[in-house]
């Protein structure tokens, strides 16, 4: 990845003059920030100076040696150009790192001035983070030094098996969520039927491709279909009967996930099938699958596919749960660490460039109350002393902005420190709210910070001995396979291709992390255009001439125009192979919720109740994660505009209201089981439905269950009273009545 970014040459080499240290805004800010932030600016500057000076010295020495040596062959201009590009790229990457460090240091400096507690939360958070990191690294090193674990140092057999099990569990939850909710959300009678999306996709591809024929035409058509909608549902003929297809995809994926979880690991083919199945569901999920962890699950599944063995069984036996045939490729731990680096640093930088509540450290004073779906502990954490909440926000910054840089150090101590801190941080987030399977999924790249020696050293003596023997047996089996050398050559070629592909895909993501320095504002939870040439223009020209249809003109998004025939290429952005991440760049300071109400007489209005979303003041939050209620989450997102929210421009809201007016069973199944639809027990349907906006806040801990958990006040209207004819008119405008 470093070599690729060096050759891309992002930014000018004269970084010291282009990016000087940010000047303080006032004397008071300079006085407070100078002692703490001076080191942050000094470290990257010193590193860059050393690296730049070393690069110049190596360059001069190499050129001088070539000039003095008459026996050596003269250097070619191409070799000199590559060397110069490499040196300039090295200096450019050093400048990029300096830019990020200066941005972070300037943020810390301004935060100390803006925070009501001054520097205290930052100092406390830094001290605790250092203590936790050193303690966890010491424990990991002590565990790896145990006699039973020491011979396993540097191996990742057990790490691979553990991560594959963990990923299989997350996949299982995701497929079960799809099975239980997709028919009601995107099915034949769903809120946003997938058939509308598939119809538009078919019309679009047909219009773009026209009358194409031959191998090249077929490849162009396939590439365009993958770009528009990467799903197996292209093969469905009757789009009005999608429910059974959606159930089949979800059940097949759940079965494969369960098999992998019970068996103890999965093969690459096994993971590939799960990846394709979930991609097929995700592609037609529309609004319901627009969350960042969907892309993260697909990318993590792809990386796990590269780490898994290629055999169909994937594991030696259910008892050992250790993949056979070949050890994990050497580059795989670093690829997962690169994923962890992007997730954590991206989340940290989006906050640095986001709302002011992250600057003055008051974000946690609001987030625990305004988050999508609180859990039973959320109110307890929200009621902590204000100083502890300021400390929690500063700790979040330390973990997301400073800790990820440990991953760039090839030291077991640094990797263990980050891995332990990262996993503890994810469990802390799990305790504070219901964030779907996001945190459970984010734990997986953290597992690759520990090798087999650390994991075995953490086990009790008897279990450690059994596990160590199984790992040694797997290693011995791999040595027999690679004894002839062919497998080792293939492994090297495989690793080289993987590194090159990851580097190629990482270039736009790397630029995105740099923000404005990379060319645009940072985007979170996004994929970027990366076009892969399937057939070069010369090959296309050969096939066209062989069929007598040379110079055929096709205007397609999957075709790159050039002289002569056109390349057949594929934009892999839709496959979400490598993405940018980030969450909660802005935090609401007021919890606004949408409450839907219906009436039969226009006088008495009755409220609808969701399964987990906040509506009834008496409703107690429950434990939901890693399960995901997509309708409840989308209702919270629709209210994120606060008191300015309006439902007339939300297609899913209008379609949902139409289903409630018709009394559809599908809509009722998405509501609370008891009293979700207030008209179901009477066997009637409402004539009008409206939606109001309410401001919610935690009530004091109740003494009895009859006391409210939430206090609320009506603050506005989200939807005016609508009947079925009014909603039908609006749905026709959005094309949802065809």
C-alpha positions as CSV (number, residue, x, y, z in Angstrom):
1,X,0.0,0.0,0.0
2,X,2.8,2.4,0.9
3,X,4.5,1.8,-2.5
4,X,1.3,2.3,-4.4
5,X,0.6,5.6,-2.6
6,X,4.2,6.7,-3.2
7,X,3.9,6.2,-6.9
8,X,0.6,8.0,-7.0
9,X,2.5,11.0,-5.5
10,X,-0.3,12.6,-3.5
11,X,0.6,16.2,-2.7
12,X,3.7,18.3,-3.2
13,X,7.1,17.2,-1.7
14,X,7.8,20.6,-0.1
15,X,5.6,19.8,2.9
16,X,7.4,21.8,5.5
17,X,6.6,25.1,3.8
18,X,3.1,24.1,2.6
19,X,1.8,22.9,6.0
20,X,3.3,24.9,8.9
21,X,2.1,24.2,12.4
22,X,-1.4,25.8,13.0
23,X,-1.1,29.1,14.9
24,X,-3.1,29.4,18.1
25,X,-6.1,31.7,18.0
26,X,-5.3,33.6,21.2
27,X,-2.9,34.0,24.0
28,X,-5.0,31.9,26.3
29,X,-5.3,29.1,23.9
30,X,-1.5,29.1,23.2
31,X,-0.8,29.1,26.9
32,X,-3.0,26.0,27.5
33,X,-2.1,24.0,24.4
34,X,1.6,24.5,24.2
35,X,2.7,22.1,27.0
36,X,0.5,19.2,25.8
37,X,0.4,19.6,22.1
38,X,4.0,20.6,21.4
39,X,5.0,16.9,21.4
40,X,2.3,16.0,19.0
41,X,3.6,18.5,16.4
42,X,7.3,17.7,17.1
43,X,7.0,13.9,16.6
44,X,5.8,13.9,13.0
45,X,8.2,16.8,12.1
46,X,11.2,14.9,13.5
47,X,10.2,11.7,11.8
48,X,9.7,13.5,8.5
49,X,13.0,15.3,8.7
50,X,14.9,12.0,9.5
51,X,13.1,10.1,6.7
52,X,13.6,12.9,4.2
53,X,17.2,13.4,5.0
54,X,17.8,9.6,4.8
55,X,16.1,9.4,1.5
56,X,18.1,12.3,0.1
57,X,21.3,10.7,1.4
58,X,20.5,7.4,-0.1
59,X,19.7,9.1,-3.4
60,X,22.9,11.1,-3.5
61,X,25.0,8.1,-2.4
62,X,23.4,5.9,-5.1
63,X,23.9,8.4,-7.8
64,X,27.5,9.1,-6.7
65,X,28.3,5.4,-6.6
66,X,27.0,5.0,-10.1
67,X,29.1,7.9,-11.4
68,X,32.3,6.7,-9.7
69,X,32.0,3.1,-10.8
70,X,33.0,2.7,-14.4
71,X,32.5,-1.1,-14.4
72,X,28.9,-0.8,-13.4
73,X,26.4,-0.6,-16.3
74,X,24.9,2.9,-16.9
75,X,21.6,3.5,-15.3
76,X,18.6,3.8,-17.6
77,X,16.3,6.9,-17.5
78,X,13.4,4.6,-16.6
79,X,15.2,3.3,-13.5
80,X,16.1,6.8,-12.4
81,X,12.5,7.9,-12.9
82,X,11.2,5.1,-10.8
83,X,13.7,5.8,-8.0
84,X,12.9,9.5,-8.1
85,X,9.1,8.8,-8.0
86,X,9.7,6.4,-5.1
87,X,11.6,9.1,-3.1
88,X,9.1,11.8,-3.9
89,X,6.3,9.5,-2.9
90,X,8.0,8.7,0.4
91,X,8.3,12.4,1.1
92,X,4.7,13.0,0.0
93,X,3.4,10.3,2.4
94,X,5.5,11.7,5.2
95,X,3.9,15.1,4.4
96,X,0.4,13.4,4.5
97,X,1.2,11.9,8.0
98,X,2.4,15.3,9.2
99,X,-0.7,16.9,7.9
100,X,-3.0,14.5,9.8
101,X,-0.9,14.9,13.0
102,X,-1.0,18.7,12.8
103,X,-4.8,18.5,12.2
104,X,-5.2,16.3,15.2
105,X,-2.9,18.3,17.4
106,X,-4.7,21.5,16.4
107,X,-8.0,19.9,17.3
108,X,-6.7,18.9,20.7
109,X,-5.4,22.4,21.3
110,X,-8.7,24.0,20.4
111,X,-10.6,21.4,22.4
112,X,-8.7,22.2,25.5
113,X,-9.7,25.8,25.1
114,X,-13.4,25.0,24.2
115,X,-13.9,22.4,27.0
116,X,-15.4,23.7,30.2
117,X,-13.0,21.5,32.2
118,X,-9.9,22.7,30.2
119,X,-7.1,20.2,29.9
120,X,-8.2,17.9,32.7
121,X,-10.3,15.4,30.6
122,X,-7.5,15.1,28.0
123,X,-4.8,14.4,30.6
124,X,-7.0,11.9,32.4
125,X,-7.9,10.1,29.2
126,X,-4.3,10.0,28.0
127,X,-3.1,8.6,31.3
128,X,-5.8,5.9,31.4
129,X,-5.2,4.9,27.8
130,X,-1.5,4.6,28.4
131,X,-2.0,2.5,31.5
132,X,-4.5,0.2,29.8
133,X,-2.3,-0.1,26.7
134,X,0.8,-0.9,28.7
135,X,-1.0,-3.3,31.1
136,X,-2.7,-5.2,28.2
137,X,0.6,-5.4,26.3
138,X,2.4,-6.7,29.3
139,X,-0.3,-9.3,29.9
140,X,-0.1,-10.4,26.3
141,X,3.6,-10.7,26.3
142,X,3.6,-12.6,29.5
143,X,1.0,-15.0,28.1
144,X,3.1,-15.5,24.9
145,X,6.1,-16.3,27.0
146,X,4.6,-19.3,28.6
147,X,6.5,-22.5,27.7
148,X,3.4,-24.1,26.1
149,X,2.7,-21.0,24.0
150,X,6.2,-19.7,23.1
151,X,6.7,-22.2,20.1
152,X,3.6,-20.8,18.5
153,X,4.9,-17.2,18.2
154,X,4.3,-15.7,14.8
155,X,1.6,-18.1,13.7
156,X,-2.1,-17.2,13.1
157,X,-3.8,-20.6,12.8
158,X,-5.8,-20.1,16.0
159,X,-6.4,-16.5,15.2
160,X,-7.9,-17.4,11.8
161,X,-10.1,-20.1,13.3
162,X,-11.4,-17.7,16.0
163,X,-12.0,-14.9,13.5
164,X,-13.9,-17.2,11.1
165,X,-16.1,-18.4,13.9
166,X,-16.8,-14.8,15.0
167,X,-17.6,-13.8,11.4
168,X,-19.9,-16.8,10.9
169,X,-21.8,-15.7,14.0
170,X,-22.3,-12.2,12.6
171,X,-23.3,-13.5,9.2
172,X,-25.8,-15.8,10.9
173,X,-27.4,-12.8,12.7
174,X,-27.5,-10.8,9.5
175,X,-29.1,-13.5,7.5
176,X,-31.7,-14.2,10.2
177,X,-32.5,-10.4,10.3
178,X,-33.0,-10.7,6.5
179,X,-35.3,-13.7,6.8
180,X,-37.5,-12.2,9.4
181,X,-37.8,-8.7,7.9
182,X,-37.1,-8.6,4.2
183,X,-40.6,-9.8,3.0
184,X,-42.2,-7.0,5.0
185,X,-39.6,-4.4,3.9
186,X,-38.8,-5.3,0.2
187,X,-41.0,-8.3,-0.6
188,X,-44.0,-8.5,-2.9
189,X,-46.2,-6.5,-0.5
190,X,-43.3,-4.8,1.3
191,X,-43.0,-1.1,2.1
192,X,-40.4,-0.6,-0.7
193,X,-40.9,-3.6,-3.0
194,X,-37.7,-4.7,-4.6
195,X,-39.5,-5.4,-7.9
196,X,-39.6,-1.6,-8.6
197,X,-35.9,-1.4,-8.2
198,X,-35.3,-4.5,-10.4
199,X,-37.6,-3.1,-13.1
200,X,-35.8,0.2,-13.2
201,X,-32.4,-1.6,-13.4
202,X,-33.6,-3.8,-16.3
203,X,-34.9,-0.8,-18.2
204,X,-31.7,1.1,-17.6
205,X,-29.4,-1.7,-18.7
206,X,-31.5,-2.4,-21.8
207,X,-31.4,1.2,-22.8
208,X,-27.7,1.5,-22.3
209,X,-26.7,-1.7,-24.1
210,X,-29.0,-1.5,-27.1
211,X,-28.5,-4.4,-29.5
212,X,-25.2,-5.8,-28.4
213,X,-24.0,-9.2,-29.5
214,X,-21.1,-11.5,-29.3
215,X,-18.7,-12.2,-26.5
216,X,-17.8,-8.6,-26.0
217,X,-21.4,-7.5,-25.9
218,X,-22.2,-10.2,-23.4
219,X,-19.3,-9.1,-21.2
220,X,-20.4,-5.5,-21.4
221,X,-23.9,-6.4,-20.4
222,X,-22.7,-8.5,-17.4
223,X,-20.4,-5.7,-16.3
224,X,-23.2,-3.1,-16.5
225,X,-25.5,-5.4,-14.5
226,X,-22.9,-5.8,-11.8
227,X,-22.3,-2.1,-11.6
228,X,-26.0,-1.3,-11.4
229,X,-27.2,-4.1,-9.1
230,X,-24.8,-6.9,-8.0
231,X,-27.5,-9.5,-7.1
232,X,-28.6,-13.0,-8.0
233,X,-32.1,-11.6,-8.4
234,X,-31.3,-10.7,-12.0
235,X,-32.2,-14.3,-12.7
236,X,-35.8,-14.0,-11.4
237,X,-38.3,-13.9,-14.2
238,X,-41.5,-13.2,-12.3
239,X,-40.8,-10.1,-10.3
240,X,-44.2,-10.2,-8.6
241,X,-43.1,-13.4,-6.7
242,X,-39.9,-12.3,-5.0
243,X,-40.8,-13.5,-1.5
244,X,-39.7,-17.0,-2.0
245,X,-36.4,-15.9,-3.6
246,X,-35.7,-13.5,-0.6
247,X,-36.4,-16.3,1.8
248,X,-34.2,-18.8,-0.1
249,X,-31.3,-16.4,-0.2
250,X,-31.6,-15.7,3.6
251,X,-32.1,-19.3,4.6
252,X,-29.2,-20.6,2.4
253,X,-26.9,-17.9,4.0
254,X,-28.1,-18.7,7.5
255,X,-27.5,-22.5,6.9
256,X,-24.0,-21.9,5.6
257,X,-23.2,-19.5,8.5
258,X,-24.5,-22.0,11.1
259,X,-22.5,-24.8,9.5
260,X,-19.4,-22.7,9.6
261,X,-20.0,-21.6,13.2
262,X,-20.6,-25.2,14.4
263,X,-17.9,-26.7,12.3
264,X,-15.3,-24.3,13.5
265,X,-14.2,-22.5,10.4
266,X,-15.0,-22.0,6.7
267,X,-13.3,-22.5,3.5
268,X,-12.7,-19.8,0.9
269,X,-15.5,-21.2,-1.3
270,X,-17.8,-21.4,1.7
271,X,-17.2,-17.7,2.5
272,X,-17.5,-16.7,-1.1
273,X,-21.0,-18.2,-1.2
274,X,-22.0,-16.3,1.9
275,X,-20.6,-13.1,0.5
276,X,-22.5,-13.5,-2.8
277,X,-25.8,-14.3,-1.0
278,X,-25.5,-11.3,1.3
279,X,-24.5,-9.1,-1.6
280,X,-27.6,-10.2,-3.4
281,X,-29.8,-9.2,-0.5
282,X,-28.0,-6.0,0.2
283,X,-28.2,-4.8,-3.4
284,X,-32.0,-4.7,-3.3
285,X,-32.3,-3.5,0.3
286,X,-32.6,0.2,-0.6
287,X,-33.1,2.4,2.4
288,X,-33.2,-0.5,4.8
289,X,-29.6,-1.5,4.0
290,X,-28.0,1.9,3.8
291,X,-26.0,1.5,7.0
292,X,-22.2,1.5,7.1
293,X,-21.9,-1.9,8.7
294,X,-23.4,-3.6,5.7
295,X,-20.4,-2.5,3.6
296,X,-18.1,-3.4,6.5
297,X,-19.6,-6.9,6.7
298,X,-19.0,-7.4,3.0
299,X,-15.4,-6.2,3.1
300,X,-14.7,-8.3,6.2
301,X,-16.2,-11.3,4.6
302,X,-14.0,-10.7,1.5
303,X,-10.8,-10.4,3.6
304,X,-11.8,-13.6,5.5
305,X,-12.2,-15.3,2.2
306,X,-8.5,-14.5,1.4
307,X,-7.4,-15.8,4.8
308,X,-9.4,-19.0,4.7
309,X,-8.1,-22.3,3.3
310,X,-9.2,-23.3,-0.2
311,X,-10.4,-26.8,0.6
312,X,-14.1,-27.5,0.6
313,X,-14.1,-28.8,4.2
314,X,-12.1,-25.9,5.5
315,X,-11.3,-27.7,8.8
316,X,-9.5,-30.8,9.9
317,X,-12.2,-31.9,12.2
318,X,-15.0,-30.5,14.4
319,X,-12.9,-31.1,17.5
320,X,-9.7,-29.4,16.4
321,X,-11.4,-26.5,14.5
322,X,-8.2,-25.6,12.8
323,X,-8.1,-25.1,9.0
324,X,-5.7,-27.4,7.2
325,X,-3.8,-27.4,3.9
326,X,-2.0,-24.1,4.3
327,X,-1.3,-21.5,7.0
328,X,-2.8,-18.0,6.7
329,X,-0.9,-15.9,4.2
330,X,1.7,-13.7,5.7
331,X,0.0,-10.5,4.5
332,X,-3.4,-11.3,6.0
333,X,-2.8,-10.0,9.5
334,X,-1.6,-6.7,8.1
335,X,-4.6,-6.4,5.8
336,X,-7.0,-6.8,8.7
337,X,-4.9,-4.3,10.6
338,X,-5.3,-1.9,7.7
339,X,-9.0,-2.4,8.0
340,X,-8.9,-1.6,11.7
341,X,-6.8,1.4,11.0
342,X,-9.3,2.8,8.5
343,X,-12.3,2.1,10.7
344,X,-10.9,3.7,13.8
345,X,-9.0,6.7,12.2
346,X,-11.9,7.4,9.9
347,X,-14.3,7.4,12.8
348,X,-12.0,9.8,14.7
349,X,-11.4,12.2,11.8
350,X,-15.1,12.5,11.0
351,X,-15.6,13.7,14.5
352,X,-12.6,16.1,14.3
353,X,-14.2,17.6,11.2
354,X,-17.8,17.3,12.5
355,X,-20.0,18.8,15.2
356,X,-18.8,21.2,17.9
357,X,-19.9,18.9,20.6
358,X,-16.9,16.7,19.8
359,X,-14.7,19.8,20.1
360,X,-15.9,20.9,23.6
361,X,-16.2,17.2,24.7
362,X,-19.9,17.4,25.4
363,X,-20.9,14.7,22.8
364,X,-21.3,12.0,25.4
365,X,-23.5,14.3,27.5
366,X,-26.1,14.1,24.6
367,X,-25.3,10.9,22.6
368,X,-26.4,8.4,25.3
369,X,-29.8,10.0,25.4
370,X,-30.2,10.7,21.7
371,X,-28.7,7.5,20.2
372,X,-30.9,5.4,17.8
373,X,-32.0,2.7,20.2
374,X,-30.9,2.9,23.9
375,X,-30.4,-0.2,26.0
376,X,-31.2,-0.7,29.8
377,X,-27.8,0.8,30.8
378,X,-28.0,3.9,28.6
379,X,-29.8,6.0,31.2
380,X,-27.4,5.0,33.9
381,X,-24.4,6.0,31.8
382,X,-26.2,9.3,30.8
383,X,-26.7,10.2,34.5
384,X,-23.0,9.8,35.4
385,X,-21.3,13.0,36.6
386,X,-20.6,15.5,33.9
387,X,-16.8,15.2,34.4
388,X,-16.9,11.5,33.6
389,X,-18.9,12.1,30.4
390,X,-16.3,14.7,29.4
391,X,-13.6,12.1,30.2
392,X,-15.5,9.5,28.1
393,X,-15.5,11.8,25.0
394,X,-11.8,12.6,25.4
395,X,-11.1,8.8,25.7
396,X,-13.1,8.2,22.5
397,X,-10.8,10.7,20.7
398,X,-7.6,9.1,22.2
399,X,-8.7,5.6,21.1
400,X,-9.8,6.6,17.6
401,X,-7.2,9.2,16.8
402,X,-4.0,8.1,18.5
403,X,-4.2,4.3,19.1
404,X,-4.6,3.3,15.4
405,X,-1.0,4.6,14.7
406,X,0.3,1.7,16.8
407,X,-0.8,-0.6,14.0
408,X,1.9,0.8,11.7
409,X,4.6,-0.4,14.1
410,X,5.9,-4.0,13.4
411,X,6.2,-4.7,17.1
412,X,4.2,-7.3,19.0
413,X,3.9,-5.0,22.0
414,X,2.3,-2.2,19.9
415,X,-0.1,-4.7,18.2
416,X,-1.2,-6.2,21.5
417,X,-1.7,-2.8,23.0
418,X,-3.9,-1.7,20.2
419,X,-5.8,-5.0,19.9
420,X,-6.7,-5.1,23.6
421,X,-7.7,-1.4,23.7
422,X,-9.7,-1.8,20.5
423,X,-11.7,-4.8,21.7
424,X,-12.3,-3.3,25.2
425,X,-13.6,-0.1,23.5
426,X,-16.0,-2.1,21.3
427,X,-17.4,-4.0,24.4
428,X,-17.8,-0.6,26.1
429,X,-19.9,0.6,23.2
430,X,-21.9,-2.6,23.3
431,X,-22.8,-1.8,27.0
432,X,-24.0,1.7,26.2
433,X,-26.4,1.1,23.4
434,X,-28.0,-1.1,20.7
435,X,-25.9,-0.5,17.7
436,X,-26.9,-3.6,15.7
437,X,-24.0,-5.9,14.9
438,X,-21.6,-3.0,14.2
439,X,-19.4,-3.4,17.3
440,X,-19.4,-7.2,17.2
441,X,-18.2,-7.0,13.6
442,X,-15.5,-4.4,14.4
443,X,-14.0,-6.8,16.9
444,X,-12.8,-9.1,14.2
445,X,-9.9,-7.0,12.8
446,X,-8.8,-6.5,16.4
447,X,-8.4,-10.2,16.8
448,X,-5.6,-10.2,14.2
449,X,-3.4,-8.2,16.5
450,X,-2.8,-11.3,18.5
451,X,-0.8,-14.4,17.3
452,X,-1.3,-18.0,18.4
453,X,1.2,-17.6,21.2
454,X,-0.9,-14.9,22.9
455,X,-4.2,-16.7,22.4
456,X,-2.9,-20.0,23.7
457,X,-1.2,-18.3,26.6
458,X,-4.5,-16.9,27.8
459,X,-6.0,-20.3,28.2
460,X,-6.0,-22.5,31.3
461,X,-3.1,-25.1,31.4
462,X,-5.1,-28.1,30.2
463,X,-6.9,-26.3,27.4
464,X,-3.7,-24.5,26.4
465,X,-1.8,-27.8,26.1
466,X,-4.6,-29.4,23.9
467,X,-4.8,-26.3,21.7
468,X,-1.0,-26.0,21.3
469,X,-0.8,-29.7,20.2
470,X,-3.6,-29.1,17.6
471,X,-1.8,-26.0,16.2
472,X,1.5,-27.9,16.0
473,X,-0.2,-30.7,14.2
474,X,-1.7,-28.3,11.7
475,X,1.8,-26.7,11.2
476,X,3.4,-30.1,10.6
477,X,0.7,-30.9,8.0
478,X,1.3,-27.6,6.2
479,X,5.1,-28.3,6.1
480,X,4.4,-31.6,4.4
481,X,2.3,-29.9,1.8
482,X,4.9,-27.1,1.1
483,X,7.9,-29.4,1.1
484,X,8.1,-29.6,-2.7
485,X,8.1,-25.8,-3.0
486,X,5.3,-25.5,-5.5
487,X,2.8,-24.4,-2.8
488,X,5.2,-21.9,-1.4
489,X,5.6,-20.3,-4.8
490,X,1.8,-20.2,-5.2
491,X,1.5,-18.7,-1.8
492,X,4.0,-16.0,-2.6
493,X,2.2,-15.2,-5.9
494,X,-1.2,-15.1,-4.0
495,X,0.2,-12.7,-1.4
496,X,1.7,-10.5,-4.1
497,X,-1.6,-10.3,-6.0
498,X,-3.6,-9.6,-2.8
499,X,-1.2,-6.8,-1.7
500,X,-1.4,-5.2,-5.2
501,X,-5.2,-5.4,-5.3
502,X,-5.6,-3.9,-1.8
503,X,-3.1,-1.1,-2.6
504,X,-4.9,-0.3,-5.8
505,X,-8.3,-0.2,-4.0
506,X,-6.9,1.8,-1.1
507,X,-5.7,4.8,-3.1
508,X,-9.1,6.7,-3.1
509,X,-9.8,5.7,0.5
510,X,-6.3,7.0,1.5
511,X,-7.1,10.3,-0.2
512,X,-10.5,10.4,1.6
513,X,-8.8,10.1,5.0
514,X,-6.8,13.2,4.2
515,X,-10.0,15.2,3.7
516,X,-9.5,18.5,1.8
517,X,-5.8,17.7,1.3
518,X,-6.9,14.6,-0.6
519,X,-9.1,16.6,-2.9
520,X,-12.6,16.6,-1.3
521,X,-14.4,16.6,2.0
522,X,-14.2,13.3,3.9
523,X,-17.0,10.9,3.1
524,X,-17.9,8.2,5.6
525,X,-19.3,4.8,4.7
526,X,-18.7,5.2,1.0
527,X,-17.1,3.2,-1.8
528,X,-15.1,4.9,-4.6
529,X,-14.8,4.4,-8.3
530,X,-12.2,1.9,-9.3
531,X,-12.4,0.7,-12.9
532,X,-11.0,-2.8,-13.8
533,X,-10.3,-3.5,-17.4
534,X,-11.8,-6.9,-18.3
535,X,-10.8,-7.0,-22.0
536,X,-8.4,-4.4,-23.5
537,X,-9.3,-2.6,-26.6
538,X,-7.0,-4.6,-28.8
539,X,-8.7,-7.9,-27.8
540,X,-12.1,-6.3,-28.3
541,X,-11.0,-5.2,-31.7
542,X,-9.9,-8.7,-32.6
543,X,-13.3,-10.2,-31.6
544,X,-15.2,-7.5,-33.4
545,X,-13.2,-8.0,-36.6
546,X,-13.7,-11.8,-36.4
547,X,-17.4,-11.3,-36.3
548,X,-17.3,-8.5,-39.0
549,X,-18.7,-5.9,-36.7
550,X,-15.6,-3.7,-36.2
551,X,-16.0,-0.1,-34.9
552,X,-19.3,-0.9,-33.1
553,X,-20.4,2.0,-31.0
554,X,-21.8,1.3,-27.5
555,X,-22.6,4.1,-25.1
556,X,-22.3,2.4,-21.7
557,X,-21.1,3.4,-18.2
558,X,-19.1,0.2,-18.2
559,X,-17.1,1.2,-21.3
560,X,-14.1,3.6,-21.4
561,X,-13.8,5.4,-24.7
562,X,-10.5,5.6,-26.6
563,X,-9.0,5.3,-30.0
564,X,-10.2,2.4,-32.0
565,X,-12.3,-0.3,-30.2
566,X,-13.3,0.3,-26.6
567,X,-12.2,-1.4,-23.5
568,X,-14.6,-3.7,-21.6
569,X,-14.2,-2.5,-18.0
570,X,-16.0,-2.9,-14.7
571,X,-16.4,-0.3,-12.0
572,X,-16.0,-2.4,-8.8
573,X,-17.5,0.3,-6.6
574,X,-20.8,-1.5,-6.4
575,X,-19.1,-4.6,-5.0
576,X,-17.9,-2.6,-1.9
577,X,-14.6,-4.4,-1.8
578,X,-12.8,-1.6,0.2
579,X,-14.7,1.3,1.8
580,X,-14.3,4.3,4.0
581,X,-15.9,4.3,7.4
582,X,-17.1,6.6,10.1
583,X,-20.0,7.2,12.5
584,X,-21.7,9.9,14.5
585,X,-19.8,12.9,13.0
586,X,-22.7,14.9,14.2
587,X,-24.6,14.2,17.5
588,X,-28.2,15.5,18.2
589,X,-28.5,17.5,21.3
590,X,-32.2,16.9,21.5
591,X,-34.1,13.6,20.9
592,X,-36.8,14.1,18.4
593,X,-39.0,11.1,17.7
594,X,-41.9,10.5,15.2
595,X,-45.1,9.2,16.7
596,X,-47.7,7.8,14.2
597,X,-51.3,8.0,15.2
598,X,-54.6,6.8,13.6
599,X,-58.2,7.6,13.9
600,X,-61.5,6.2,12.7
601,X,-63.7,9.2,13.6
602,X,-61.3,12.1,13.3
603,X,-61.6,12.9,17.0
604,X,-59.9,10.1,19.0
605,X,-56.3,9.4,18.0
606,X,-54.5,6.2,18.9
607,X,-50.7,5.7,18.8
608,X,-48.8,3.0,17.0
609,X,-46.0,1.3,18.9
610,X,-42.8,0.0,17.4
611,X,-40.8,-2.9,18.7
612,X,-37.8,-1.0,20.1
613,X,-38.0,2.6,18.9
614,X,-38.8,5.2,21.5
615,X,-42.6,6.1,21.5
616,X,-44.5,5.1,24.6
617,X,-43.1,7.0,27.7
618,X,-43.7,3.9,29.7
619,X,-41.7,1.6,27.4
620,X,-38.5,0.2,28.9
621,X,-35.6,-0.3,26.5
622,X,-34.2,-3.8,26.2
623,X,-31.2,-5.7,24.9
624,X,-31.3,-5.9,21.2
625,X,-27.8,-6.0,19.6
626,X,-26.5,-7.7,17.6
627,X,-30.0,-8.1,16.2
628,X,-31.1,-5.2,13.9
629,X,-34.6,-3.7,13.6
630,X,-34.3,-1.9,10.3
631,X,-37.7,-0.1,10.4
632,X,-37.0,1.3,13.9
633,X,-33.6,2.6,12.9
634,X,-34.9,4.2,9.7
635,X,-37.6,5.9,11.8
636,X,-34.9,7.4,14.0
637,X,-32.9,8.5,10.9
638,X,-36.0,10.2,9.5
639,X,-36.2,12.4,12.6
640,X,-32.6,13.4,12.6
641,X,-33.4,16.8,11.1
642,X,-35.0,17.6,14.4
643,X,-38.0,19.9,14.5
644,X,-37.6,20.7,10.8
645,X,-38.3,17.0,9.8
646,X,-41.1,16.4,7.3
647,X,-42.4,13.0,6.1
648,X,-44.0,14.1,2.8
649,X,-40.6,13.7,1.0
650,X,-39.8,10.2,2.5
651,X,-41.1,7.5,0.1
652,X,-40.9,4.8,2.7
653,X,-42.9,6.8,5.2
654,X,-45.7,7.3,2.8
655,X,-45.7,3.7,1.7
656,X,-45.7,2.6,5.4
657,X,-48.7,4.9,6.1
658,X,-50.6,3.4,3.1
659,X,-50.1,-0.1,4.5
660,X,-51.3,1.0,7.9
661,X,-54.4,2.5,6.3
662,X,-55.1,-0.8,4.5
663,X,-54.4,-2.8,7.6
664,X,-51.7,-4.9,5.8
665,X,-50.4,-7.9,7.8
666,X,-46.8,-7.1,6.6
667,X,-46.8,-3.7,8.3
668,X,-48.3,-5.0,11.5
669,X,-45.6,-7.7,11.8
670,X,-43.0,-4.9,12.0
671,X,-44.7,-3.3,14.9
672,X,-44.7,-4.3,18.6
673,X,-46.4,-7.7,19.2
674,X,-48.7,-6.4,21.9
675,X,-50.6,-3.2,21.0
676,X,-48.4,-2.3,18.1
677,X,-51.5,-1.6,15.9
678,X,-54.2,-0.2,18.1
679,X,-56.9,-1.1,15.6
680,X,-56.0,-4.8,15.1
681,X,-57.9,-6.1,18.1
682,X,-61.1,-4.4,17.0
683,X,-60.7,-5.7,13.4
684,X,-61.0,-2.2,11.8
685,X,-58.7,0.0,9.9
686,X,-58.1,3.8,10.4
687,X,-59.5,6.4,8.0
688,X,-56.8,8.9,8.7
689,X,-53.2,8.7,9.9
690,X,-50.9,11.5,11.1
691,X,-47.5,11.8,12.6
692,X,-46.3,14.2,15.2
693,X,-42.8,15.2,16.5
694,X,-42.1,14.8,20.2
695,X,-39.0,15.8,22.2
696,X,-38.0,13.0,24.6
697,X,-35.6,13.0,27.6
698,X,-34.8,10.5,30.3
699,X,-37.0,10.7,33.3
700,X,-35.6,10.1,36.8
701,X,-35.2,6.4,37.7
702,X,-38.7,5.3,38.5
703,X,-39.6,3.6,41.8
704,X,-42.4,1.5,40.3
705,X,-43.1,0.3,36.7
706,X,-46.1,2.7,36.4
707,X,-43.8,5.7,36.4
708,X,-42.6,6.9,33.0
709,X,-39.2,6.0,31.7
710,X,-39.3,9.0,29.3
711,X,-40.6,12.6,29.5
712,X,-41.9,14.0,26.3
713,X,-43.3,17.2,24.8
714,X,-45.0,17.7,21.4
715,X,-42.9,20.1,19.3
716,X,-44.4,19.9,15.8
717,X,-46.1,18.0,13.0
718,X,-44.3,15.4,10.8
719,X,-47.3,14.4,8.6
720,X,-50.7,16.1,8.3
721,X,-53.7,13.8,8.6
722,X,-53.8,11.7,5.4
723,X,-56.3,9.2,4.1
724,X,-55.7,6.5,1.5
725,X,-56.4,8.7,-1.5
726,X,-54.0,11.4,-0.3
727,X,-51.3,8.9,0.2
728,X,-51.9,7.2,-3.2
729,X,-51.3,10.6,-4.9
730,X,-48.0,11.1,-3.2
731,X,-46.9,7.5,-3.9
732,X,-47.7,7.9,-7.6
733,X,-45.3,10.9,-7.6
734,X,-42.5,8.6,-6.2
735,X,-43.3,5.8,-8.7
736,X,-44.4,3.3,-6.0
737,X,-47.8,2.4,-7.4
738,X,-46.7,0.5,-10.6
